Amino acid sequence: MPQEFQSPSVAVTAAAAAALSAYTLLSGLLLRYPTLLHRRKRRHFAAAHISHRGGAAELAENTMEAFEAAVSQHRTHMLELDCQITRDGQVVVAHDNDLNRLCAKSGRIDQINYAELPPIRRDIAVTFEPGLIVTAGKDRRIPLLAEVLVAFPNVPLNIDIKEDRPDLLEAVRQLVVQHGRFGCFF
C-alpha cells in the first residue's frame, strides 16, 4: 500500500496548532501558578496611607510639623517629600525651587545658602488643590533632609528629587547611605 503524502501546508498547520495549544496550556498554568517561574516577593511594608508632602492640605507642606502630624495623628505608613539643593550644597525638603509660592520672596533655593532661606509664608496655596489655602503652624522653616531622616528612622520615605542635577542626586544618595535608609524610594 502506498504511503499517503501530506502536503506541506497540512504539516505546517498541524505544527502551528500544536504550538498554539502548548502555548495556551503553559500560559494558563503560569497564570494560575506564577510561583512556578518566580519566587513570591517579600513585602517590606504595606502602605495604605501615604502623606503627600507630609499632608500638604492640612499644614505647611514639607515641614517637620507636617511630617510629625502625619505620623503621630494620622498614623501614615509613608511620607512623600520633595528635595532641592541650596547654593552651599545642603539638601532641603521643598517642592518648588522658586521661593515665591512657599516664602513670598523672589529667588531660587539653589541660589541661596541654607542659613539665608526665608521662613515659609503664613498662608500657602496648595498646588494640587486649586483655591485651597493652608495656614502654616508654628514651624515655618524649610527643613534639611537629614533632619527628616533622623526624626523618622522607621517611617518609609518616598523621596522626590525635583531637579535633574547630578549634585542633588549624589547628595541625596549620600544622606540615604549615611542614615542607612535603603528602604527609601526615589
Backbone bond lengths (Angstrom), bond angles and torsions (degrees), N, CA, C in turn:
res aa  C-N    CA-C-N  psi(-1)  N-CA   C-N-CA  omega(-1)  CA-C   N-CA-C  phi
1 M - - - 1.441 - - 1.525 109.92 -
2 P 1.315 115.49 131.73 1.472 118.29 -179.85 1.530 110.88 -71.22
3 Q 1.312 113.42 141.74 1.467 118.95 178.43 1.525 107.86 -76.23
4 E 1.352 113.30 135.71 1.456 117.30 -178.28 1.513 110.17 -72.84
5 F 1.299 114.95 138.60 1.447 120.73 -178.76 1.522 108.86 -95.95
6 Q 1.394 116.05 129.22 1.463 120.03 175.99 1.518 108.45 -98.88
7 S 1.301 115.26 137.07 1.458 118.67 179.01 1.534 108.69 -73.78
8 P 1.324 116.90 153.24 1.466 120.39 -178.45 1.525 112.51 -58.62
9 S 1.325 119.42 -33.01 1.469 121.07 -178.45 1.530 111.05 -66.42
10 V 1.337 118.60 -34.17 1.459 121.35 177.86 1.527 110.13 -69.47
11 A 1.317 116.99 -41.24 1.465 121.46 178.92 1.526 110.36 -64.83
12 V 1.322 117.61 -42.37 1.462 121.94 178.99 1.523 110.15 -64.70
13 T 1.320 117.04 -41.60 1.462 121.30 179.15 1.523 110.42 -63.76
14 A 1.301 117.97 -41.81 1.466 121.83 179.37 1.525 110.38 -65.58
15 A 1.322 117.52 -40.75 1.466 121.26 179.50 1.530 110.48 -67.16
16 A 1.323 116.88 -40.69 1.463 121.07 178.59 1.522 110.76 -64.98
17 A 1.318 117.13 -40.60 1.464 121.06 178.68 1.525 110.52 -64.84
18 A 1.330 117.05 -41.14 1.462 121.13 178.47 1.530 110.54 -65.07
19 A 1.342 117.60 -42.40 1.467 121.53 179.20 1.526 111.00 -64.97
20 L 1.326 117.04 -42.47 1.458 121.56 178.59 1.524 110.99 -63.91
21 S 1.318 116.82 -40.79 1.471 121.02 177.85 1.523 110.92 -63.87
22 A 1.322 117.09 -43.43 1.460 121.26 179.14 1.529 110.53 -64.77
23 Y 1.329 116.96 -42.84 1.469 121.87 178.27 1.516 110.47 -61.06
24 T 1.320 117.46 -46.14 1.472 122.31 -179.51 1.524 110.73 -62.81
25 L 1.307 116.59 -44.72 1.460 121.31 179.87 1.532 110.89 -64.00
26 L 1.332 117.11 -46.09 1.460 121.40 -179.96 1.532 111.19 -65.99
27 S 1.321 117.77 -41.80 1.468 121.33 178.25 1.518 111.03 -61.57
28 G 1.310 116.83 -45.02 1.463 120.86 178.06 1.517 112.23 -61.97
29 L 1.316 116.47 -40.78 1.460 121.63 179.45 1.533 110.78 -64.91
30 L 1.337 117.49 -46.21 1.464 120.88 -179.96 1.529 112.47 -70.51
31 L 1.313 116.96 -30.36 1.461 119.95 175.71 1.525 110.09 -66.82
32 R 1.314 115.98 -41.28 1.468 121.29 -179.66 1.528 111.68 -74.01
33 Y 1.326 118.02 -36.62 1.466 123.23 -177.51 1.535 110.03 -128.42
34 P 1.337 118.82 72.93 1.470 120.69 -176.15 1.521 113.71 -65.46
35 T 1.323 117.76 -22.06 1.464 119.71 -179.46 1.526 112.62 -74.00
36 L 1.340 118.31 -4.76 1.455 120.19 172.71 1.523 110.60 -65.77
37 L 1.326 116.30 -30.27 1.452 121.84 -177.24 1.532 112.24 -103.85
38 H 1.336 116.80 -37.63 1.466 122.35 -177.15 1.520 110.03 -127.97
39 R 1.333 115.38 143.78 1.453 118.95 173.70 1.520 109.44 -71.81
40 R 1.315 116.57 148.11 1.453 121.40 176.76 1.526 109.06 -65.68
41 K 1.329 116.34 134.94 1.461 120.66 -179.72 1.518 110.36 -75.11
42 R 1.336 114.86 140.49 1.455 119.61 175.66 1.516 108.06 -86.83
43 R 1.309 116.87 130.79 1.451 121.31 177.30 1.516 108.66 -85.06
44 H 1.309 116.17 129.57 1.457 120.27 178.06 1.521 110.15 -81.88
45 F 1.296 116.85 -28.20 1.457 122.44 176.58 1.525 107.63 -165.91
46 A 1.314 115.41 162.91 1.460 120.97 175.58 1.526 106.86 -119.03
47 A 1.306 117.09 121.40 1.462 121.12 -178.03 1.524 109.94 -106.13
48 A 1.322 115.43 106.49 1.457 120.50 175.90 1.528 110.53 -98.43
49 H 1.341 116.40 -19.65 1.466 120.86 -178.47 1.524 108.47 -133.95
50 I 1.330 116.06 113.01 1.461 122.13 179.22 1.517 107.96 -115.49
51 S 1.323 116.80 126.42 1.468 121.02 -179.46 1.525 109.68 -92.01
52 H 1.325 114.80 105.47 1.459 122.84 -179.45 1.521 109.05 -70.71
53 R 1.325 116.28 119.82 1.464 123.37 -175.91 1.536 110.94 55.53
54 G 1.309 116.68 27.77 1.455 121.44 178.83 1.521 113.24 80.53
55 G 1.299 117.63 11.40 1.463 120.94 -177.43 1.520 109.34 97.86
56 A 1.317 116.45 55.95 1.463 122.98 -172.23 1.517 113.78 -62.21
57 A 1.310 118.69 -19.70 1.467 119.74 -179.86 1.527 111.41 -86.88
58 E 1.326 117.42 0.73 1.462 120.19 -178.39 1.519 113.44 -118.15
59 L 1.314 117.88 -40.57 1.466 123.43 178.43 1.521 108.31 -134.32
60 A 1.332 115.28 172.80 1.467 118.54 178.55 1.527 108.92 -56.23
61 E 1.298 116.07 127.43 1.464 121.53 -174.01 1.517 112.97 -62.28
62 N 1.330 114.57 147.01 1.453 122.91 174.38 1.533 113.53 56.31
63 T 1.330 117.25 34.01 1.466 120.67 175.28 1.523 108.73 -107.86
64 M 1.311 116.22 158.66 1.463 120.31 177.54 1.526 109.91 -60.54
65 E 1.306 116.95 -36.85 1.466 121.32 178.71 1.533 110.96 -61.96
66 A 1.309 117.03 -42.20 1.468 120.86 178.88 1.526 110.49 -66.58
67 F 1.331 117.68 -42.70 1.461 120.58 179.20 1.528 111.21 -64.65
68 E 1.339 117.30 -41.86 1.465 121.04 179.49 1.528 110.62 -63.16
69 A 1.335 117.53 -42.64 1.463 121.01 178.61 1.525 110.92 -65.08
70 A 1.309 116.62 -40.19 1.470 120.36 179.83 1.527 110.74 -61.43
71 V 1.325 116.45 -41.71 1.459 120.51 -177.34 1.527 111.55 -77.64
72 S 1.328 117.49 -47.86 1.474 119.81 -173.69 1.531 113.50 -82.00
73 Q 1.315 118.21 -42.50 1.470 120.69 -176.48 1.523 112.56 -88.30
74 H 1.311 116.97 -42.53 1.466 120.50 -174.14 1.522 112.93 -99.23
75 R 1.313 116.07 -5.05 1.477 122.77 178.28 1.539 112.13 50.74
76 T 1.305 114.47 47.63 1.457 119.83 179.65 1.526 110.37 -62.41
77 H 1.324 115.75 151.86 1.457 121.13 178.79 1.520 111.91 -94.81
78 M 1.338 116.40 -19.40 1.465 120.27 -178.07 1.521 108.83 -154.94
79 L 1.322 115.56 143.00 1.459 121.41 174.60 1.525 108.87 -104.33
80 E 1.306 116.28 130.94 1.461 121.47 173.03 1.511 105.99 -103.62
81 L 1.324 116.86 132.60 1.460 120.19 179.73 1.516 110.05 -144.83
82 D 1.323 114.88 163.92 1.463 121.97 -176.02 1.521 109.06 -118.33
83 C 1.315 116.41 145.76 1.469 120.73 -177.84 1.521 112.15 -122.72
84 Q 1.330 113.30 142.61 1.462 123.83 172.34 1.522 106.22 -132.07
85 I 1.325 117.38 171.09 1.460 120.56 177.78 1.526 109.14 -127.13
86 T 1.332 116.45 137.40 1.456 121.74 -179.98 1.524 110.31 -83.70
87 R 1.316 115.81 171.26 1.471 121.10 -179.56 1.530 111.05 -59.65
88 D 1.343 116.81 -34.69 1.465 120.11 -179.48 1.531 113.07 -89.98
89 G 1.348 117.43 15.19 1.461 121.63 171.44 1.525 115.89 83.87
90 Q 1.315 118.27 13.94 1.460 121.30 178.23 1.532 109.14 -85.86
91 V 1.334 117.08 132.81 1.465 120.65 177.59 1.522 107.48 -86.91
92 V 1.325 115.48 118.54 1.463 121.33 -179.60 1.514 110.04 -111.45
93 V 1.329 115.28 158.78 1.450 121.55 -179.90 1.528 107.24 -98.39
94 A 1.318 116.23 102.88 1.467 122.63 -179.16 1.522 108.20 -157.97
95 H 1.321 115.60 141.21 1.462 120.80 -179.93 1.518 111.87 -76.14
96 D 1.316 117.18 -48.12 1.464 121.86 -175.24 1.520 110.72 -98.65
97 N 1.323 116.65 140.26 1.458 120.51 171.86 1.527 109.30 -77.74
98 D 1.316 117.02 -31.34 1.463 123.32 177.18 1.529 108.07 -76.29
99 L 1.309 117.21 129.92 1.469 122.01 -175.56 1.530 113.97 -83.52
100 N 1.322 118.69 -5.34 1.461 120.82 -173.60 1.529 113.40 -60.64
101 R 1.317 119.43 -55.05 1.472 121.37 -177.45 1.517 111.37 -65.93
102 L 1.301 117.66 -41.70 1.459 121.77 -174.24 1.530 113.24 -79.14
103 C 1.326 117.39 -40.00 1.467 120.74 -172.42 1.527 114.10 -121.78
104 A 1.316 118.61 -1.82 1.466 123.09 -177.11 1.531 111.26 57.88
105 K 1.317 116.49 35.47 1.465 122.44 177.78 1.517 108.37 -129.44
106 S 1.320 116.25 148.09 1.454 118.45 175.86 1.528 108.59 -81.96
107 G 1.308 115.92 152.50 1.449 121.01 179.42 1.513 111.67 122.93
108 R 1.314 114.18 172.98 1.463 121.51 -178.61 1.522 108.92 -122.39
109 I 1.315 115.56 147.58 1.458 120.93 179.21 1.521 110.76 -58.14
110 D 1.332 117.44 -40.16 1.458 120.03 -176.98 1.533 113.62 -73.63
111 Q 1.343 117.10 -1.86 1.462 121.05 177.41 1.532 112.22 -108.65
112 I 1.343 116.22 5.88 1.470 121.16 -176.24 1.522 109.07 -129.28
113 N 1.327 117.32 142.76 1.460 121.35 173.64 1.521 109.00 -72.33
114 Y 1.333 115.56 153.44 1.470 119.96 -176.34 1.530 112.14 -55.82
115 A 1.324 117.92 -45.29 1.468 121.33 -177.30 1.528 112.40 -63.00
116 E 1.325 117.73 -19.83 1.464 122.00 -177.70 1.526 113.47 -96.06
117 L 1.338 118.36 -1.22 1.462 119.93 -179.14 1.523 110.43 -63.60
118 P 1.329 117.34 134.19 1.468 119.77 179.45 1.529 110.90 -75.03
119 P 1.337 117.25 162.46 1.468 119.76 176.57 1.536 110.64 -70.56
120 I 1.299 114.33 158.02 1.465 120.71 177.19 1.524 108.36 -68.66
121 R 1.316 116.73 141.13 1.466 120.72 -179.28 1.524 110.21 -63.50
122 R 1.292 116.76 159.28 1.472 122.73 -177.34 1.528 111.55 -66.65
123 D 1.326 117.55 -44.49 1.471 121.96 -179.82 1.524 108.84 -116.48
124 I 1.335 115.37 125.65 1.464 120.71 -174.39 1.529 109.93 -122.35
125 A 1.325 116.17 132.59 1.463 121.12 174.02 1.526 108.79 -75.06
126 V 1.321 116.10 135.50 1.465 121.59 178.52 1.524 107.76 -88.81
127 T 1.322 117.16 119.08 1.468 121.34 -172.18 1.519 113.43 -65.24
128 F 1.317 118.50 -32.66 1.456 120.53 -175.88 1.524 112.96 -92.46
129 E 1.336 117.96 2.03 1.466 122.78 178.75 1.529 107.71 -136.70
130 P 1.341 117.36 85.79 1.466 120.71 -176.00 1.536 112.00 -54.56
131 G 1.331 114.73 132.49 1.451 121.19 179.00 1.525 114.10 90.88
132 L 1.320 118.42 -13.56 1.460 121.06 -179.56 1.526 109.54 -85.77
133 I 1.328 114.79 127.50 1.462 122.28 177.22 1.525 107.13 -116.72
134 V 1.327 116.89 129.25 1.463 122.37 179.12 1.520 108.18 -108.44
135 T 1.331 115.79 134.65 1.458 120.84 176.08 1.519 108.49 -90.27
136 A 1.311 114.78 126.62 1.462 120.14 -178.82 1.524 109.46 -68.31
137 G 1.321 115.53 150.35 1.460 121.02 176.35 1.522 109.94 -84.28
138 K 1.300 116.00 -148.28 1.470 121.19 -178.93 1.518 111.69 -72.39
139 D 1.321 116.69 -31.01 1.471 121.66 -176.71 1.521 109.53 -86.62
140 R 1.310 116.74 107.35 1.457 120.29 -179.04 1.530 110.76 -121.64
141 R 1.318 115.47 28.28 1.457 122.02 -178.15 1.520 109.45 -105.10
142 I 1.334 116.36 140.65 1.468 121.26 174.59 1.533 106.56 -78.13
143 P 1.347 117.73 117.19 1.469 119.50 -175.02 1.531 112.90 -82.87
144 L 1.307 113.96 161.67 1.457 121.77 172.15 1.524 109.04 -83.28
145 L 1.319 117.45 147.70 1.455 120.88 175.81 1.527 110.29 -59.69
146 A 1.313 117.44 -37.64 1.469 121.38 179.51 1.528 111.23 -58.10
147 E 1.336 117.82 -37.31 1.470 121.36 178.52 1.527 110.93 -62.60
148 V 1.316 116.10 -42.09 1.467 120.66 -179.96 1.522 110.21 -66.57
149 L 1.320 116.62 -42.45 1.460 120.75 179.71 1.530 111.33 -61.94
150 V 1.324 117.34 -37.55 1.466 121.40 179.49 1.527 110.76 -75.47
151 A 1.326 117.56 -42.21 1.470 121.54 -175.40 1.526 113.18 -70.22
152 F 1.322 117.84 -28.82 1.476 121.19 -175.54 1.526 110.75 -128.92
153 P 1.337 116.90 65.46 1.466 119.49 -174.30 1.521 114.35 -68.77
154 N 1.313 118.16 -20.36 1.463 120.78 -176.55 1.519 113.58 -109.01
155 V 1.314 117.26 5.36 1.461 121.57 179.72 1.526 108.62 -100.63
156 P 1.328 118.23 122.18 1.474 119.71 176.52 1.528 111.03 -60.05
157 L 1.307 115.67 144.31 1.465 121.75 -179.31 1.517 110.70 -120.95
158 N 1.318 114.84 141.55 1.456 122.06 169.57 1.516 104.83 -109.61
159 I 1.321 116.64 105.23 1.461 121.86 -175.32 1.523 108.81 -96.37
160 D 1.318 115.44 116.97 1.460 122.14 179.92 1.527 107.96 -100.29
161 I 1.308 116.00 111.08 1.461 121.05 179.31 1.520 106.85 -86.84
162 K 1.332 116.21 113.00 1.457 121.22 -167.53 1.528 115.04 -80.99
163 E 1.298 118.70 -25.32 1.461 121.12 -177.35 1.531 109.52 -114.66
164 D 1.305 116.55 143.49 1.466 121.90 177.38 1.522 108.47 -84.52
165 R 1.340 114.37 76.81 1.465 120.83 -176.98 1.523 109.31 -130.70
166 P 1.317 117.61 124.45 1.471 120.13 179.20 1.530 113.32 -59.00
167 D 1.348 118.32 -35.65 1.463 120.08 -179.46 1.528 111.32 -67.11
168 L 1.315 117.59 -37.00 1.466 121.48 177.47 1.524 110.27 -68.27
169 L 1.308 116.59 -46.53 1.464 120.84 179.38 1.531 110.97 -59.46
170 E 1.315 117.50 -44.85 1.461 121.46 -179.90 1.527 111.27 -67.12
171 A 1.321 117.93 -39.80 1.471 120.73 179.27 1.530 110.99 -65.13
172 V 1.336 117.23 -40.44 1.466 120.53 176.86 1.518 110.03 -66.20
173 R 1.315 117.16 -43.81 1.466 120.61 178.86 1.525 110.85 -58.07
174 Q 1.332 116.84 -44.77 1.463 120.82 179.95 1.530 111.18 -62.30
175 L 1.326 117.79 -41.51 1.472 120.63 178.97 1.522 111.23 -65.02
176 V 1.323 116.61 -41.31 1.464 120.63 179.34 1.529 110.06 -62.55
177 V 1.318 117.04 -44.16 1.467 121.18 178.79 1.527 110.15 -66.56
178 Q 1.318 117.06 -46.21 1.464 122.09 -178.72 1.524 112.06 -58.08
179 H 1.316 117.42 -36.14 1.468 121.84 -177.62 1.530 112.32 -97.60
180 G 1.331 117.12 5.22 1.465 120.63 177.17 1.510 113.59 62.83
181 R 1.323 116.48 34.33 1.464 121.13 -176.20 1.523 111.51 -103.37
182 F 1.327 115.70 60.36 1.455 120.24 -177.74 1.511 112.28 -73.75
183 G 1.337 118.21 -9.49 1.458 121.68 177.68 1.514 112.38 -84.55
184 C 1.327 117.52 2.59 1.459 120.45 178.62 1.521 108.61 -72.82
185 F 1.302 116.51 156.81 1.456 121.95 179.59 1.516 108.32 -120.91
186 F 1.317 115.62 132.76 1.462 120.84 -179.87 1.498 108.92 -102.87
